[in-house]
Amino acid sequence: MINIPIPVQNERVQRRHFLILGLIFLISILSLLLIYILFPEIDPSEKDALKIPKTIDDAKLLGNLLYKYSKHHRYIIMLAFFLTYIFLQTFAIPGSIFLSILAGFLYPFPLALFLVCLCSSLGASFCYLLSKLFGRHILLKYFRTRIIEWQRKVQARADSLLWFIIFLRITPILPNWFINLCSPILDVPLKPFFLGTFAGVALPSILFIQAGKTLHQLSSASDVFSWRSILILAFCAILSLLPIYFKDKIQKFFKKQN
């Protein structure tokens, strides 16, 4: 039985942690506010479109707005996209799927894919670090059983964590927010976590970016997925497990030879 002790925190320490976390969140909000201030002046009738999209219709309105102003304000639009995406990922706020679709609408495919993978891995890494600093006590309090279960799986694949993270990012076995928050508690090092996230989110992101090329034909985010795309994701997930499987086989073979 794997035992993970719940750290004892007095009320003063907890207040200090919440204060620091609130300060980090406030600084993040202020950075987005600064981008909003630097944003090109837009028509008052279009201001309602300038918000984090929650539906595909919101994404269409925002896409039209950003595309219109990106012709003459390319870099501030890209910076706004970059910081907003990282903000959503860092604080596990829904909406990044629609930003991935917008990336395909606004940018050439290679640039869109790089931006989405970089933003996803940076935001996930910041979430990882916040959880490592402030989240251990809360997560062990509410998800202790599930964390112990996954710690066994992580320890069993300690020498193949990169491929394991890639597999988890491709498949919907665990929600991304759970992976981001619990990885530091499961003793997953930051380097394979970042690299595995960068590589693992690429394939699902390709589907969203391709969908962005036909943004105005979409009626919902679920239109991105077809049986063909689901089968491709499943096939790639299986491929990501092969290095883990064959690595164990090769190691066992050489041990027998020795």
N, C-alpha and C positions, 0 to 999 in steps of 0.2 A: 504494500500500500504506500503510494507516494504521499508524503505529508508536506503541505505547504503552509507554514505558519502565517497567521494573519498578524501583521505588525500592529503593535499597540500604539495608538496615537492619542495624546491628550488633547483636550479641547483647544488649547492655545496653538498647538502645532497644526491642527486641522484648520483653524481660522486663518493661520498664516498661509497655508497651502491654497485655500480658497481665495485669499486676497491676491496672491501671486498669479494664480490662474485667471482670476478676473482682470488683473492688470494686463496680462498677455492678450486676453480677448479684447480688451479696450484698445490696446495698441494696434491690434489687427483691424478693428473697426475704423480707427482713425486713419490707417493707411488706405483703406478703401474709400474713406471720405475724401482724402487728399486726391486720390485718382478721380473721384467724381467732380471735385472742384477744378481739376486740370482738364477735365473732359471738354471737348469742343461744345460751344453753345448750341443747343438743339431747340427745335421748334416746340413751343409749349404743348401743342397737340400730340407730340411724340413722346413726351416725358413719361407717360404711363407705361410705355414699352420698356423703359430702362429699369429693369428689376431682374432678380434671379428667377429664371423660368421654372414654373412648377408644372406646366402642361406643355404639350407640343404646340398649342396655339400661342402660348407665351413665347416659346422658342422661335416661332415664325416671325412674330412681331419684333422681337429683339434682334433676330438675324437680319431682317430688312433694315433696321435702324443702324446696326453696326456696319453692315455692308455699305450703306450710304455714306457714312462718315469716315470709313477706313480708307477711302480713296485719297483723302488729303490729311488724314490723321492716323496713319497706319500704326505707328509705334505706341502711341498712347492707348489705342484700342487693344493692341496686343498685350501691353502691360496690364491693362484692366482685366483682360481675359485671364492672364497668367496669375495675378494676385487673387482674383475671385475664385478661381479653380482651387488654388492651394488653400485658401481660407475655408472653403466648403469641405475639402478633404481633411484638413487639420482638426476641425471641430465636428466632424461626422455629420454635416448638415446635408440633407438631400438636395439634389439639383445638378450634380456633376455629370450625370448621363446626358442631360440636355446640353450642357456645355460641350461635351464630346461631339454631339451631333452638330452644334454650331461651328465647331472647329472645322469640320468637313465642309460646311457651307461657306466659311470665310476664307480658308487657306488652301493652298495646294496640298495634295495628299501627304507627301513626305514631311512637310513642315507641320501639318495638323497632327500626324501620328507622333512626331517627336515632342511637340508641345503637350499633348495629352499624356503621353508616357512620363515625361519629365514632371509635369504638374502632379500627376497621380502619385509618383514615387516620392516627391518632395513633401507633398501634403501628408501622405501616409507616414513618412518618417518623422515629421513634426508631431503628428498624433501619437506615434510610438514614444517619442521623447517626453511628451506631456504625460502620457500614461505611466512611463517609467518614474517620473518625478512625483506625480501626484495621485495616480490612479490605483496603485496596488491594493490599498486597504479597501476601497469601495468595490473593486472587481472581485476580490476574494470573498467579500461579504455576500455578494449577490450571485456570483457565477462560480463558486468554489468547485462544485461537482464537475461541471463542464471543463473547467480549467485543468483539474487533475486528470481527467480523461484525455485531454489533448496533450498534456505534458508527457504522458506515456508515449504517445505517437511521435512527438517531437524528439524525445530521447532515443527512440528506436531508429530515428533517421538523422541523428546528430551529425553524421559525416556527409549527408546529402541534403542539407537544409535548403540550399539554393533551388534545387529541383522540386523540393516539396512545397516551397513558397510559390513557385511558378504554377504548380498543379492547383494549389488552393485558389490562386488568383483567376485561373481559367475557369474553374468549376464553381457552381453556386452552393457548394457544400456548407461553407460558412460565409456569413455576411462580411463584407470588407471592414466594416467598423469593428467587428469582433476580432478580426485578424490584427488590425492596427493596434487596438487597445491591449490585447492579451499577449502579443508576441514578446514584449519585454519581460512580462511576468513568467513566460515559458522559457526564458533565457535564450531567445533567438537573437543572435548578434545583429547589429544594425546593418553591417555590410551585406550579408546575404539577403536580409530583409529588403533593403533598398534595391539591390540588383534583381532579386526575384520578383519584386513588385513591378519594376520597370519592364522586365521581359514578359511577365505574366499578364499584365493588363493590355499588352499590345494587340493580342488577337481579338478579344472582345471589342477593343477600341476601333479596330479596323472596320468592324460591322457598323458601329455608330458613325464613324467618319464617312463611310461609303453612303450611309443613309442620309447624311447631311448634304450630299450632292443632289439629292432629290427631296430636300426638306419640305417643300410645299406640297408634295404628294403624300406625305405621311399624315395619318389621322391620330396616331398615338405612338408612344415609344416602343410598344410591343410589336409594331410593324417591322421593326429592325430584324426580328428573329423569324426565321422560317425553319422548316424541318431540315433543309440543307445546311443552314448556318449552325443549327444545334448539333447536327452530326459532325460537322467540321470541328466545332469546339470540343466535342466528346473525343474525337480522334486525336486532337492535339493534346488533350489532357492525358490520354493513355500514353502518347509519345513522351510526355514529360516525366512519366513514371519509369520508363525503360532504363534511363541511366541509373536510377536507384536500384532497380531489380538486378541489372547486369553487374553493377559495381559490387553488390553483395555476392553474386555468383563468382565473380573473378577473384575476390578476396578469399572466399572459401576454397576455391581451386588451388590458389597458391599456398594457402595454409596446409592443405593436404599434401602438396608437393614437398613442403618443408618438413 
